[in-house]
Amino acid sequence: MRKVAYNRGDAVAYARKWALKRNPAFYDFESIGGDCTNFASQSIYAGARVMNFTPVLGWYYRSLSDRSPSWSGVEYLYNFLVNNRSVGPFGHEVSQDRVEIGDIVQLGKLRGGFYHSPIITAVKPEILVAAHTFDALDRPLDTYIYDTARFIHIEAIRVW
């Protein structure tokens, strides 16, 4: 297995293209809990170009009924990205001042965990994000109301 670069430009271009509409190649989870992490995964995939088809613990989407929990679940995506030692994207939590475009920020409550997964589209002069559920394109992060945030820096992609 070898590491290849995550294409941050492709991830952000995808996020900007689809932030205010839905890609028909993917199910829209809006009516069944929210579409934010599904959209974040789509954007990451645009920059990674590889999925991890490991049952249950991988990160993949074939259809609504054939996908990993990490594709559309906030906590599951976090756990996949920071613990992945196999094929696909991987990363680690960083401080806000170390994020780059194409990284993910997850917003949370003090009690109740994390609930939203926007993708970072700009970092200077301020952090801007794109998201689904509450559709947003280049929305300033500081306009959200949240108790805590964690920033997931996507380091690279593992491929065979």
C-alpha positions in Angstrom: 0.0 0.0 0.0 1.2 3.5 -0.8 0.1 7.0 0.2 -1.0 9.6 -2.4 -2.0 13.2 -2.0 -5.5 14.2 -1.2 -6.7 16.5 -4.0 -8.1 19.4 -1.9 -8.9 21.5 -5.0 -11.2 18.7 -6.3 -12.9 18.2 -3.0 -13.6 22.0 -2.7 -14.7 22.3 -6.3 -17.2 19.4 -5.7 -18.4 21.0 -2.5 -19.0 24.4 -4.3 -20.7 22.7 -7.2 -23.2 20.7 -5.1 -23.6 22.8 -1.9 -26.9 24.3 -2.9 -28.3 21.3 -4.9 -28.1 17.5 -4.8 -26.0 15.1 -6.9 -28.5 12.5 -8.2 -25.8 9.8 -8.0 -26.3 9.9 -4.2 -29.3 9.5 -2.0 -30.5 12.7 -0.2 -30.6 11.9 3.6 -32.3 15.2 4.4 -35.6 13.6 5.4 -34.0 10.8 7.5 -31.7 12.6 9.8 -29.8 15.0 7.7 -27.5 15.1 4.6 -24.4 16.9 6.0 -22.1 13.9 6.4 -23.2 12.3 3.2 -22.3 15.6 1.5 -19.0 15.8 3.3 -18.2 12.2 2.2 -19.1 13.0 -1.4 -16.7 16.0 -1.3 -13.9 13.9 0.3 -14.4 11.2 -2.3 -14.0 13.8 -5.0 -10.6 14.6 -3.6 -9.7 11.0 -2.8 -11.1 9.0 -5.7 -11.0 5.8 -3.6 -13.4 4.2 -1.1 -12.8 1.6 1.5 -15.2 -1.4 1.0 -14.4 -3.1 4.3 -17.9 -4.2 5.6 -19.2 -2.1 8.6 -15.9 -0.3 9.4 -15.0 1.0 5.9 -16.1 4.1 4.1 -18.1 3.6 0.9 -21.3 4.3 -0.9 -23.0 2.1 -3.5 -26.6 2.9 -2.7 -28.9 3.8 0.2 -29.0 0.1 1.2 -25.3 -0.6 0.5 -23.1 1.9 2.3 -21.0 2.1 5.4 -22.2 3.9 8.5 -19.2 6.2 8.1 -20.5 7.6 4.8 -23.4 9.4 6.4 -22.9 9.3 10.2 -21.1 12.2 11.9 -19.3 10.1 14.6 -18.7 7.2 12.2 -17.0 9.5 9.7 -14.8 10.9 12.4 -13.9 7.4 13.7 -13.1 6.2 10.2 -10.9 9.1 9.3 -8.8 9.2 12.5 -8.5 5.4 12.8 -8.2 4.3 9.2 -5.0 2.2 8.6 -6.2 0.7 5.4 -7.3 2.0 1.9 -8.9 5.4 1.6 -8.6 8.8 3.2 -7.1 9.2 6.7 -6.4 12.1 9.0 -6.2 13.4 12.5 -7.8 16.1 14.6 -6.0 19.4 14.5 -6.4 22.9 16.0 -8.4 25.4 14.0 -5.3 27.3 12.9 -3.9 24.1 11.2 -6.9 23.4 8.9 -6.7 23.5 5.1 -9.3 23.6 2.4 -10.9 20.2 1.9 -10.7 19.4 5.6 -13.8 18.7 7.7 -15.1 20.6 10.8 -17.6 18.9 13.0 -19.9 21.0 15.2 -21.2 19.7 18.5 -23.1 20.3 21.7 -21.5 20.1 25.2 -24.0 17.3 25.9 -25.2 15.3 23.0 -22.1 14.9 20.8 -21.3 16.1 17.4 -24.1 16.7 14.9 -22.9 18.6 11.8 -20.0 18.0 9.3 -19.3 20.9 7.0 -16.4 20.9 4.6 -13.9 23.8 4.7 -13.8 25.8 1.5 -11.5 28.6 2.6 -9.3 29.4 5.5 -8.2 33.0 4.9 -9.1 35.6 6.0 -11.7 33.4 7.8 -12.9 29.8 7.7 -15.7 29.3 5.2 -17.6 26.1 4.8 -20.0 24.3 2.5 -22.7 22.0 3.9 -26.0 20.2 3.3 -29.0 19.9 5.7 -28.7 23.6 6.3 -27.4 24.2 2.8 -24.5 26.6 2.8 -21.9 27.7 0.3 -18.9 29.6 1.6 -20.6 30.3 4.9 -18.4 31.8 7.6 -17.9 29.2 10.3 -18.4 31.9 13.0 -22.0 32.4 11.9 -23.0 28.9 13.2 -24.2 28.5 16.8 -22.4 25.5 18.5 -20.7 24.6 21.8 -17.7 22.8 20.4 -15.9 22.1 17.2 -13.4 19.5 16.1 -11.3 19.9 12.9 -10.3 16.8 11.0 -7.3 17.3 8.7 -7.2 14.8 5.9 -3.5 13.8 5.7 -3.5 11.6 2.5 -5.1 8.7 0.8 -3.9 5.1 1.0 -4.2 3.1 -2.3 -3.0 -0.4 -3.4 
